[in-house]
Amino acid sequence: MPDKASLIQQSATPADIDLQREIAVLFVQALNLETAPQDIDPDAALYGEGLGLDSIDILEVALIVSKKYGVQLRADSQENHNIFRSLRHLASYIATQRTK
Protein backbone atom coordinates (compact mmCIF):
# COMPACT_ATOMS: atom_id res chain seq x y z
CA MET A 1 0.00 0.00 0.00
CA PRO A 2 1.45 3.42 -0.94
CA ASP A 3 2.25 5.81 1.87
CA LYS A 4 0.48 9.16 2.33
CA ALA A 5 3.36 11.21 0.85
CA SER A 6 3.40 9.21 -2.38
CA LEU A 7 -0.38 9.51 -2.69
CA ILE A 8 -0.14 13.28 -2.30
CA GLN A 9 2.69 13.45 -4.83
CA GLN A 10 0.66 11.35 -7.30
CA SER A 11 -2.22 13.81 -7.09
CA ALA A 12 0.06 16.78 -7.88
CA THR A 13 -0.09 17.90 -11.49
CA PRO A 14 3.08 18.44 -13.53
CA ALA A 15 2.45 22.20 -13.27
CA ASP A 16 2.27 21.92 -9.46
CA ILE A 17 5.54 20.01 -9.35
CA ASP A 18 7.21 22.49 -11.73
CA LEU A 19 6.15 25.42 -9.53
CA GLN A 20 7.41 23.64 -6.40
CA ARG A 21 10.78 23.08 -8.09
CA GLU A 22 10.93 26.70 -9.25
CA ILE A 23 10.23 27.96 -5.73
CA ALA A 24 12.80 25.55 -4.26
CA VAL A 25 15.43 27.02 -6.61
CA LEU A 26 14.43 30.54 -5.48
CA PHE A 27 14.81 29.49 -1.83
CA VAL A 28 18.29 28.09 -2.39
CA GLN A 29 19.48 31.10 -4.41
CA ALA A 30 17.93 33.87 -2.31
CA LEU A 31 18.71 32.39 1.10
CA ASN A 32 22.08 30.83 0.20
CA LEU A 33 20.93 27.45 1.46
CA GLU A 34 23.39 24.59 1.46
CA THR A 35 20.59 22.25 0.40
CA ALA A 36 20.09 21.40 -3.27
CA PRO A 37 16.65 22.44 -4.58
CA GLN A 38 15.76 18.85 -5.49
CA ASP A 39 16.51 17.77 -1.91
CA ILE A 40 13.84 20.03 -0.41
CA ASP A 41 10.93 17.86 0.69
CA PRO A 42 7.74 19.56 -0.55
CA ASP A 43 5.93 18.46 2.62
CA ALA A 44 8.62 19.40 5.15
CA ALA A 45 8.04 22.38 7.39
CA LEU A 46 9.61 25.57 6.09
CA TYR A 47 9.79 27.32 9.44
CA GLY A 48 11.82 25.91 12.31
CA GLU A 49 12.41 22.19 11.91
CA GLY A 50 12.34 20.86 8.37
CA LEU A 51 13.97 23.41 6.09
CA GLY A 52 14.90 25.50 9.11
CA LEU A 53 13.90 28.96 7.94
CA ASP A 54 13.54 31.71 10.53
CA SER A 55 11.27 34.76 10.50
CA ILE A 56 13.79 36.86 8.55
CA ASP A 57 14.05 34.12 5.89
CA ILE A 58 10.26 33.98 5.64
CA LEU A 59 10.12 37.75 5.13
CA GLU A 60 12.71 37.50 2.37
CA VAL A 61 10.76 34.67 0.74
CA ALA A 62 7.57 36.77 0.92
CA LEU A 63 9.36 39.64 -0.85
CA ILE A 64 10.68 37.35 -3.58
CA VAL A 65 7.24 35.78 -4.08
CA SER A 66 5.70 39.24 -4.34
CA LYS A 67 8.21 40.39 -6.95
CA LYS A 68 8.26 37.22 -9.04
CA TYR A 69 4.62 36.15 -8.93
CA GLY A 70 2.73 39.31 -7.99
CA VAL A 71 1.37 37.65 -4.85
CA GLN A 72 0.93 40.03 -1.94
CA LEU A 73 1.64 38.41 1.42
CA ARG A 74 0.88 40.44 4.52
CA ALA A 75 2.88 40.01 7.71
CA ASP A 76 -0.27 40.23 9.83
CA SER A 77 -2.31 37.70 7.82
CA GLN A 78 -3.93 34.88 9.76
CA GLU A 79 -3.25 32.62 6.75
CA ASN A 80 0.56 32.87 6.92
CA HIS A 81 0.96 29.86 9.18
CA ASN A 82 -0.86 27.70 6.64
CA ILE A 83 0.69 29.34 3.55
CA PHE A 84 4.25 28.83 4.83
CA ARG A 85 3.60 25.39 6.34
CA SER A 86 5.50 23.66 3.52
CA LEU A 87 6.82 24.17 0.01
CA ARG A 88 3.72 22.38 -1.31
CA HIS A 89 1.38 24.75 0.58
CA LEU A 90 3.28 27.83 -0.55
CA ALA A 91 3.28 26.66 -4.19
CA SER A 92 -0.44 25.92 -4.01
CA TYR A 93 -1.14 29.39 -2.62
CA ILE A 94 1.01 31.04 -5.30
CA ALA A 95 -0.71 29.03 -8.05
CA THR A 96 -4.12 30.34 -6.99
CA GLN A 97 -3.07 33.95 -6.27
CA ARG A 98 -0.38 34.79 -8.83
CA THR A 99 -0.77 37.72 -11.17
CA LYS A 100 2.50 37.20 -13.09
Secondary structure by P-SEA (a helix, b strand, c coil): cccaaaaaaaaccaaaaaaaaaaaaaaaaaacccccccccccccccccccccccaaaaaaaaaaaaaaccbbbbccccccccccccaaaaaaaaaacccc
